[in-house]
Amino acid sequence: MGKKLLQLVLALAAVGLGFYVYVLISTPIKFAEEQKIREKAVITRIKDIRTAERQFKSKYQHFTADFDSLINFVLNETMEGERRLIDEDDSVAMAQARKKYGRKFKNVEKFTYSVKDSLFKHLSVEDVQNLRYIPYSDNKEFYLEAAILTTESKIVIPTVECRAPYINFLDTVVYRQEVINLVDNCLNVLNKYPGIKFGAMDRGNNEAGNWEEL
C-alpha cells in the first residue's frame, strides 16, 4: 500500500507540474491574443474620434476637449467643400464653357455636406453617441484634451490628445500580472504611453497615433 500511495502521489505531482507548466506557457500567449483583439477595437474607435476632431478643427480652427460638442458636430453639423464642374483635362468642354460664360466662368462649385452622412456613414447614430467610451472598459471614457499652443517663434498651434490606458480596457483580473508587466515595460523600458493614444498636448504632431509607430 505504501508503494502504491507513493506512486499515486508522484503521478498527481507530475500532473500538477504539467498543468503548471502549461499555464505558465499558455497564459502569455492567450494574453497577447486578447490584447490584440481589444487593441484593435480601441484603435478603430479612436480613429473615428481623430477623424471627427480633424473635421472640427477644419471648421472652427481649434480642437475640442468636450465629447458632447464633438458628437453634436458629427451628428448635426455640415461642412463646406468645393468641386470642379468640368474635368480640366477636357479641353473641348473647358473651351465651350469659357466661350459661353466668358471671364465669369469659374470651374469651381461650392457645396455643403453632412459630416455624419459623408465621413461617418459606417457608424449608426448610437455608435456616434458612444464614441466617448473605450471598448471593453465598462463605459470608461477616453481621456480627451485640447489646447492652443504658442511656440517660441510665436506660431499658434491647436493641439489635441486622446488616450485610452491599458488598465482601462485589458483584463486586469484574469491577466493581472501580465498587465502590470506590460505597463511597467512601456513606462520604464520603452518610454512610451501605456495604452493607445493619438496627438500630443505639448507639440503639434499631426495627431499621430502611437499604434502607427509599431
JOKA-V702611 format. One record per run of one state. SS is the DSSP state (H for helix, E for strand, - for the rest). FROM is the first residue (numbers start at 0). TO is the last residue. Records with the same first field share a line. If there is no record, write none. Layout:
SS->FROM-TO + FROM-TO
//
This chain:
-->0-0 + 60-65 + 76-76 + 84-89 + 104-106 + 119-123 + 129-131 + 133-139 + 141-141 + 150-154 + 169-174 + 190-193 + 199-207 + 213-213
H->1-59 + 66-75 + 90-103 + 114-118 + 124-128 + 165-168 + 175-189 + 209-212
E->77-83 + 107-113 + 132-132 + 140-140 + 142-149 + 155-164 + 194-198 + 208-208
//
